[in-house]
Amino acid sequence: MRQIILLLLLYIVLSSCAVTRKIENDNIQLRFLDEYVLASDIQVKKTLVGGLSGIDYKNGKYYLVSDQASNPRIYQADIDIFNNTIKNIEINQLIKVKKPANFSNKVLDLEAVSFDEMREEFVVTSEGMIDDGKDPGIYRLSNTGEIQNSFEIPEYFKAKKEQKPRNNGVFEGLTESYDQQAYWVAMESPLEKDSSKPKIFPSRSHVRITKFDKNTGEAIDQFVYKLDGIAKLPINYFAVNGVTEIIEYAQDKFLILERAYSAGYGSHGNTVKIFEVDASKASNTLNIDQLKGQKYQTAEKKLLFNFNSVKKQLTNKIIDNIEGMCFGPALQNGKKSLLLVSDNNFNSFAKQINQFILMEIDIKHPATVTN
């Protein structure tokens, strides 16, 4: 019994150092408003709606991307928001992603989506399949789903290089830049030779967030972001934490979504947080092949919101596998809305849900917020 108590005390001490717990932020306030769970048996054109890994809102429409690699697709949806509640969600269009002949050896495990109103096209990210030697990618699609071309990713993001991504930890977050001239793309996990994966104890887990020119598709800038540690001691020897979404709301200022998962807790294994991040003083690491042993300045982060604080208000007290985040329309009080969505993994691991969350976001300089 004494050993068990000592282990628990050690876990509390170590985990408290590894994760960010205190909210100290005067610039941005987030307030939970509502949750909506989309039924798990909804089908559109004989495809099951699930695996919702990314969301974007443009011109009154929402776009959701599914990460089912065997059938990559985007959904167009209407989300009815009134009196700070989600009244209804209707999935009303399916856009299948069509691979050209020279993409036959590509795995399209889509994780994020952005719709460009001016060009009437999508940009999506794919994790590929690193263990099978399949590269990740950033692709430009027509508004009907045809792949037009791909962005030029640095060599260290490719699957068959000595320095490479970890499987299932690649291009997870995507945001149009504040000036609308580029895209920022976030890794979920550190590259193999950059640093370790997050641990229950304090560790150096650094992920790269890269800026790509919208016109040329070339990488032009990059900063490093330090992940929190694992929030819960895993019962079944598996735990992970990573970046799942990003939004640039002002020049070099971001909202970053982290999702940690610890096995053994059934549907209650997720810990989800939103951080405010300032990359204005961060080093440009684009030309550093291996971060380990190098000197550079990481971006600054402050905790904005921990969803543990609202679990009692959620369906079955579950905060699910939240992977998508976007700004939505203005609320009735004039403040901006923030929409989040979960990837239910098609219920392959535990009881999971298609969870949508509505929040109010109040930024002290609202003129800097883009749609």
KOLLUM-210901 format. One record per residue: x, y, z of N, C-alpha, C, O in turn. Coordinates in pm, whole numbers, plus 50000, padded with zeros to 5 digits. Example, Ala and Ser with C-alpha at 12.3 -4.5 7.8 and 13.67 -1.06 7.14 Angstrom:
residues 2
513194943150780512304955050780513204967050780514244966850846 512854977550708513674989450714512905000350787513415011450804 
end
This chain:
residues 371
500824987950000500005000050000500865012650000500565022449931 501955012250080502845023850083503435026649946503565038149905 503815015849872504375017549738503365024049644503715032549563 502125019849654501075025349568500905040349596500785048349504 500875043949725500715057949762501875066349711501685077349660 503095060949726504285068049678504245070049527504595080649476 503795059549456503695060649310502665071149270502895078849176 501545071449341500525081449310501035095549337500785104649258 501745097449448502305110549478503315114649374503355126249332 504155104949330505155107849228504475111749097504905121049029 503415104549063502665107748940502095121848946502175129248847 501525125749061500935139049074501995149749057501775159748989 503165147649121504245157449112504755158748969504915169848917 505005147148905505565147448770504595153048668504965161248584 503325148748677502355153248578502055168048594501765174848496 502125173048716501855187248736502935195848671502685207248634 504125190348658505215197648593505145196248441505655204748368 504525185648394504545182548251503425189448174503535191048053 502365193348242501205199048173500925213048223501275216748335 500265220948137499865234548173498495234048237497535228948178 498385239448359497135238248432496465251648462495235252348473 497245262248474496715275048519496405284248402497225285948311 495215290048405494815299548301495155313548348494615318548446 496065319848275496455333648303496435341248171497445342048101 495275346848138495155353248008494195364948015493015363248047 494695376747985493855388647986493455392947845492615401747829 494045386647744493815391047606492615384147542491875390247466 492425371447573491355363647512490575356147619491175350347710 489255356247609488415348047696487565338747610487015342747508 487475326347654486635316347589485545311947685485795309847804 484335310547632483205306147714482445295147642482025296847528 482265283947710481495272847654480025276747647479465282147743 479405273947531477995277247513477105265047499476085263847567 477495255847410476565244847380477305233147316478425234347267 476625221847320477115209647255475985203647172474815204247209 476365197847059475405190946973476055177946928477175177946878 475325166846945475845153846903475075149246780473865147046785 475805147846670475215143246545475095127946549476055121046585 473945122846512473725108346519474805100746441475245105246335 475215089446494476325081746435475905073346315476755067246250 474595072846285474135064546174473705072746051473085067345959 474025085646050473645094145936474505090745815475725089445826 473855089345700474565086445576474225097145471473105102045464 475215100345392475015109245278475575102045155476755098945150 474705099545057475085092044937475795078944974476835075444918 475175071945069475635058645112477015058745179477695048545183 477415070245231478645070645310478275074945451477515084345471 478825067845549478565070745688479315083445730480505084845703 478615092545794479235104945840480015102145968479435098646070 481325103745960482175101246076483605104646043483915108845932 484485102746140485895105946119486115120646089487015124146012 485315129346149485355143646116486575150246181486565153246300 487605152246100488905156546153489205171246132490165176446190 488425178146050488675192246025487385199345989486445193245938 487345212446017486155220345989486575234345946487555239845997 485835240045851486065253845808484705260445784483725253845752 484675273645800483445281145781483715292745687484535301445716 483015292945575483175303545477481825306745413481095297745371 481505319645408480305324345337479035317145381478195313545299 478925315045513477715309045568477655293945560476675288045607 478665287545503478675273045490479825267045571480875273345589 479605254945619480645247545690481135236045603480365229745530 482425233545612483045222545537483745213345636484545217845719 483435200545627483965190545718484715179945639484225175345536 485885176145685486655166045614486665153145696486815153345819 486505141845626486545128745690487895122245664488425122945554 488455115845769489785110045755489765095145718490725087945744 488685090545658488615076645614489415075245485488965079245378 490615069345496491545068945383491005060945265491375063645150 490145051345292489595043245183488565050845101488225046644990 488075061845153487065069845083487195084545125486325089645195 488275091345083488485105145126487375114245074486975113344958 486875123245163485725131345124485585143645212486115144345323 484845153145158484505165445229482985166645231482315163645132 482445170945344481015173445354480755188545363481515195845427 479695192945298479205206445320478035205645416477175196945401 477985214645513476955213745615476385227445648477045237645629 475165227445698474555239245758474465236845909473985226445954 474925246545986474835245846132474025257846178474455269346164 472865255046233471925265546273472225269546418472005261746511 472715281846435473055287046568472095298346602471945307846526 471435297146719470505307546762470485307946915470445297446980 470505320046971470495321747116471575313347185471325306747286 472765313847128473935307047187473805291947194474455285447275 472955286447109472805271847104472865267046960472555274446866 473255254546943473225248146812471855241546798471575231446863 471015247146713469655242046699469595229546612468825220246639 470435229346506470385217946414471645217746329472225228146300 472045205746289473145203946194472645195046082472145184046104 472795200045961472355192445843473535190645747474095200445697 473885178245723474925175045625474225173945489473445164745467 474505183345399473685183845279474425181845148473805182345042 475735179645152476455177245028477705168945055478405171245153 477975159544967479185151244975480075154644856479635154444742 481335157644886482325160444781483415149844791484235150244883 483425140544699484435130044700485745135444645485765142444544 486835132144711488155136244664488625126344558488735114344584 488885131544438489205123044324490715123644295491255134244264 491365112344306492805111744284493125110044136492525101544070 494055117944081494515115643944495325102743935495705097044038 495585098143814496275085343794497625084743863498005074343917 498365095843863499705095643923499665096144076500715096744140 498475096044134498325095744279497925081944328497525080344444 498025071844242497555058444278498325052544396497785044144468 499565056944416500365051644527500305060544651501055058444746 499415070444650499275079544765498175074644858497165069144814 498385076744985497345074245085496795087745129497535095945183 495515090145107494895102845144494155101145277492955098445281 494915102845385494345102845520494155117445558495015123545621 493015123045519492785137445529492505141745673491725135345744 493145152645715493045156845855492565171145874492115174645983 492645179545771492235193545787491795199045652492205194045547 490965209545656490435215245533490285230345547489935235445654 490575237445438490325251845431489765254845293490265250045192 488705262945291488095266545164488475280845129488305289945210 489005282845007489405295944957488265301544873488015296844762 487575311644926486415317244855486815323944724486115322644624 487935331044723488355338344604488685328744490488335331444375 489345317744521489745308144417488715297044398488795289244303 487745296444488486745285644487487435272044484487175263944396 488305269844580489035257244589489295253744735489255262244824 489565240844756489915235944888491425233844898492095231044798 491945235245018493265230245051493085220345165492425223445265 493655208545151493525198145252494905192845288495845193645209 495025187345409496255180645449496005165645462494905161345495 497055157945436496975143345448498175138345528499305142945508 497925128945617499015123145696499785112545621500875108545663 499245107845509499895096945439499915084345525499015082045606 500955076145506501125064045588502635061745602503235054745522 503225067745703504675067845718505225053645729506255050645669 504575045145805505075031345823505115023545691505895014145677 504285027445596504265020845465505035028645360504965025545241 505775038845403506565046645309505765056245223506255060745119 504525059345263503655068445186503745082645244503455084845362 504155092045160504375105645207503085112645249502015109845194 503195121545345502075130545375501995140945263502855141345176 500975149245266500855159345161499915170645196499085169545286 500065181445121499145192845128498665194944985499455197644895 497365193744965496825193344829495805204344805495045208344893 495825209244681494855219044635493795211644553494125204444459 492515213544589491425206744521490485216744456490335227944503 489855212644347488775220744291487585220144385487575212044478 486585228644362485415228444451484545216144431483565214344503 484885207644333484185194944316485045183044355484635171544336 486235185644411487015174944469488185169544389488865160444435 488435174944269489565169944190490875175744243490965187844267 491885167344262493185172144306493865179444191494065173844083 494225192044215494865200144112496395198944119497045196644018 496945200444238498375199244257498675198044406497765198344489 499945196444438500345195044578501405205444611502125210244523 501495208944739502525218144784503855210744794503895198544805 504945218344790506285212544799506705211844945507025222045007 506715199745001507045198445143508545195945160509155189345076 509165201245266510575198645293510875183745305510005175745339 512115180045276512525165945272512285158945406511965147045408 512445166045519512315159445649510875155645683510635148945783 509925159745600508545155445619508215142845539507095137745547 509155137745462508865126345375509145113045446509985112045535 508405102845402508345090245477509615081745468509885074045559 510375083045362511495073845341512855080145372513895074345340 512845091745435514095098345471514555093745609513765088545688 515855095845637516375092145770515705100445878515315095145982 515575113545853514785122245940513385122645881513205126945767 512395118245958511045116845904510015118446015510365118646133 508735119445977507665120446078507425106946146507825096446096 506755107646258506225095646322504895092146256504125100946217 504635079346244503385075046183502195080546259502175080546383 501205085246187499965090646244500225103146328499485106046422 501295110546295501585122646370502055133846281502935141546319 501475135046163502025144046061501165156746049500945163646148 500695159945929500005172645905498575172145958497675166845893 498375177546076497085176446143496315189546147495085189446138 497015200746160496345213746170496605222346047497685221545987 495615230546010495735238945890494965251945913493815251745959 495605263245881494895275945887495405285245777496595285445747 494485292745719494905303145627495615314045708495185317245819 496675319545654497405329845725496545342345742495585344545668 496905350345840496125362445869496045371745748495015378045726 497145372545669497135381345551496545374645428496495380545320 496095362145444495425354445338496345351445219495855348645110 497645352145239498605349345133499305335945149500135332145066 498975328645254499705316345282498845307145368497735310645408 499385295345397498775285945490499805281645592500975279345559 499375280545715500195274545820499725260145840498525257445847 500675250845847500365236645864501115231345985502325233045996 500395224846076500975220146201501145205046203500255197546163 502315200746249502535186646277501785182946406501665191146497 501305170646412500675166046536501745162046638501605164746757 502805155446591503855150146678505225154746630505355159146516 506245153846716507605157546673508135147946567507775136146566 508995153046478509725144146387510615134946470510975138146583 510955123346412511675113046487512985118046547513315114646661 513725126046472515035130546520515015144846576516065150646601 513825150246594513705163546654513655162746806514415169546875 512745154546856512585153247001511655141447029511115135346938 511475138547158510655127147198509175130647191508795142247182 508355120347194506925122247209506635126747352507455124347441 505485133147377505155137447513505095125647609504675114647573 505515128147731505525117947837504665122747954504195134047956 504475113848051503755117548172504605126648260504095134148343 505905126048239506835134748310507325145648214507145144248093 507935156348264508385167148175509335162148068510285154848098 509075165947944509905161547833509965172547728509155181847728 510925171247638511115181247533510435176347406511055169447325 509175179847389508395175347274508055187347187507125194947216 508835189047079508715200846995508175197146857508725188446789 507105203846817506535201446684506775213646596506885224946644 506835211146467507065221746369505725226546311504845218546279 505605239646298504445245746234504985254246119505725263846141 504605250645996505255255545876504315264045792503125260945777 504855274845737504095283945653504405281245506505565280745466 503355279645426503485276945283502865288245203501735292445231 503575293245105503055303645018501845298444941501895287644883 500775306144941499535301644876499675300144725499065291344665 500485308744664500615308544519501585298044469501295290744373 502755297044533503805287944486503745274244550504265264544495 503105273144668503085260544741504405257344810504585246144858 505325266844816506635264544877506635268545025505955278045065 507405261245105507555264645246508405277245258509475278145197 507935286945338508635299745348508975303645491509735313145512 508435296945589508705300545729508295288645817507575279645774 508785288945942508465277946033508805282146176509785289146199 507985277846270508345279546411508095266546487507425257546438 508645265946606508555253946688507645256646807507695267246869 506815246746837505825247646945506035235847040506155224446996 506085238747168506305228247268504975222647317504105229947364 504835209447305503625202747349503595201047500504645199847564 502395200847556502215196747695502525181947709502565174547611 502735177747832502915163547859501585156147861500525162047841 501645143247887500445134947898499705138748026500315140048132 498405140548016497635145648128497195134748226497045137448345 496985122648178496515111748264497465099948254497935096548146 497745093748367498555081648368497805070648295496735066648339 498345065448182497615055248106497525042048183498475037948249 496375035748174496175022948240496635011448151497165001448199 496425012948020496765002247924498005005347842498105001247726 498955012647900500305014547843500325022147710501275020847633 499305029947683499345038047562498825052047594497775053647656 499575062047551499145075847569499785084347461500865081247412 499095095247425499585103947319499075118047345498005119947403 499815127847301499335141547297499885148247173501015145647133 499075156847112499535163546990498675175346953497595177347009 499165183146858498385194246801497365188446704497715180446618 496125192546718495105187746623494525198946537493935196146433 494675211646577494195222546492494845235646533495275237346646 494895245046437495445258346461494605268746387493995265746285 494575280846441493955292346375494895304246396495255307346510 495285311046288496015323646303494985334946306494345337846205 494825341246423493785351446437494335365646421493565375046402 495655367346427496335379946401497745376346357498135364646365 498515386046312499845383146261500695376146368500975381946473 501085363646340501935355546427501275352246561501965348446656 499955353546569499195350046689498215338846654497495339646555 498195328546738497445316446704496595311546820496895314146937 495525304546786494855295246876495325281346837495245277546721 495805273746934496275260246905495545250346994495465252047116 495015239946932494245229546999495145217447024495735212146930 495245213247149495975200947184494995190647235494085193747313 495185178247190494355167147237495265155847287496065150347212 495115152647414495845141347473494885129847495493705131747522 495415117647482494595105647506495405095647586496565092947555 494775090247690495395079647770494475067547771493295068547804 495025056047733494235043747722493845038347860494545040347959 492705031447862492255024947984491105031848053490585026848153 490685043348000489595050948062488315050247979487365057648006 488285041447881487095040447796486875053347720487775058347653 485655058747729485315070947657485795083647727485525094747680 486495082047838486915093547917488425095347919488985100548015 489075091047812490525091547808491115104147749492335105947750 490255113147696490765125147628490905137047722490075139147811 491955144647701492135157647765492355167747652493295166347574 491495177847643491525187247531491695201447585490975205647676 492645208847527492935222447570493125231547450493535227247342 492815244247470493085254647370494085264547429493925269147542 495115267747352496155276847396496185289247306495885288547187 496555300547365496915312247288498425311647267499175309347361 498855313747142500275311947109500795324347035500155329346942 501955329047079502615340547017503925335646954504855331747025 503975335846820505165331146749506005342646696506925340546616 505715354946740506395366646683507885366846714508665372546638 508295360646825509715360446862510355346746841511515344646877 509605337446784510125323846763511115323546647511015331346553 512065314446657513065312846551512435306646427511475299046436 512995310046311512615303346187513485290846172514685291846146 512885279246190513635266446189513505258946058513865247246050 513005265645955512715258945828513925251445773513765240345720 515115257145784516305251145724517125242645821518255238845791 516555239645937517215230646032516675216646012515495214046036 517525207545968517075194045937516725186246063515805178046062 517465188646170517265181246295517335191046412518365197446433 516255192246487516205202046594517055198246714517565206946785 517205185446737517955180846855519385186246850520085184646750 519795192546958521135198046967521275212046913522355217946924 520225217546854520265231046797519675241246896518875237746982 520095253646881519555264446963518515272146883518765276446770 517355273846941516275281346876515255285446981515205279847091 514465295346946513445300547037512085294846997511655296346883 511395288447091510065283247064509025294347078509295304847135 507825291747027506715301047044506265301147191506455291247262 505685312247234505165313247370503715308547372502945311247279 503335301447478501975296247488501355299447624502045299647726 500055302047622499275304147744497985296147733497335295947629 497635289647843496405281847843495185290947841495075300247921 494275288147748493015295547738491845287847797491025293447869 491785274847766490615267147806490965252347817491615246747730 490505246147927490635231747946489215226047953488435229848040 488885216947862487525211747854487135203047973485975199347987 488095199648059487745192848183486785201348265485995196048343 486855214548248486025223548328484545222948291483695227648367 484215217248175482805216848133482325202548108481255200648049 483075192648151482695178748123481295175448174480555168048109 480935180648288479635177448346478485182548260477345177948274 478765191948170477725197448083477635190247949476795193547866 478495180347927478565173447799477865159947804477675154247912 477485154847687476805141947677477645130947742478795128847705 477055124047837477735113347912479045118047975479925109948004 479165131247995480365137348055481625133947975482705132448032 481455132847841482555129147753483055141447677482265148247613 484335144247685484965153047586485645143647488486595136647523 485165143747365485625133547270486935137947202487605147247246 487255130947095488525132347024488465144846936488355143746813 488525156646997488355169246926489545171746835490685172446881 489285173146704490365175146607490175187146516491135191646454 488965192546506488705203846417488265216146493487605215146597 488635227946441488275240546508488265251746405489165252546321 487265260346410487205271846320486385282946383485565280446472 486595295246337485705306146373484385304346299484365300046183 483295307546367481975307046305481405321046291482165330746293 480105322346277479475335546260479465343446391479735338046498 479155356346379479005364646497477785360146576476755356546519 477895360446708476785357246796475875369446810476205380346761 474745367646876473785378546888474345390446967473895401746947 475315387847055475915398847131477065405447057477725414347110 477315401046932478355406846849479715400346862480625403246784 479865391646959481145384846976481255373046879480255368346826 482465368546858482745358046761482425344246820482555342146940 482005335146735481805321246778482985312746735483695315846639 483185302046808484225292246778483555278646777482885274946873 483735271146668483145257846652484225247146656485285248846595 483965236246728484895225046733484145212246700482945211146723 484875202446645484255189746606485195178246640486415179646639 484585166746671485375154946709485415144646598484485143246518 486535137446595486705125846508486305113646590486995110046686 485185107246553484695095946632485355082746596484995072346650 486355083146504487075071046463486125059846420486485048046424 484925063646380483885053746342483705043446453483445031646427 483855048246580483635039946699484485027346701484045016846746 485705028446652486565016546645487325013846773487855002846790 487415023546865488185021746988487305020547112487545011947197 486315028947123485405028947238484135035847192483985038847073 483225038347284482035045947247482455060447220482855067547312 482365064547094482715078247057481555084446981480675077546930 481575097746975480425104846919480895115546821482035120346827 479985119246730480205130846641479825143346721478685148046714 480785148546795480515159246891480875172946834481995175046788 479925182146836480165195946796480045204646921479145202847002 480965214146935480965223047051480965237447003481735241246914 480095245447063479995259647033480545267647150480195265147266 481425277347118482005285847221481915300447178481795303547060 481985309147276482115323447251483555327347274484155323547375 484115334747181485485339447196485505354647196484925361047107 486165360247296486245374747311487725378647306488475376147400 488125384947194489495389647176489485404747194488635411747139 490435409747271490435423947306490525433047184490085444547188 491095427947074491175435746951490405428346843491015422246756 489055428846845488245420746753488475423546607488145415146524 489045435046573489285438146432490335429146371490445428146249 491125422246457492175413446407491675399446377492425391146327 490415396746407489885383246388489345381746247488565390146201 489755371246178489265368646043488285357046045488235349446142 487525355545938486605344245925487355331545891486735321045877 
end
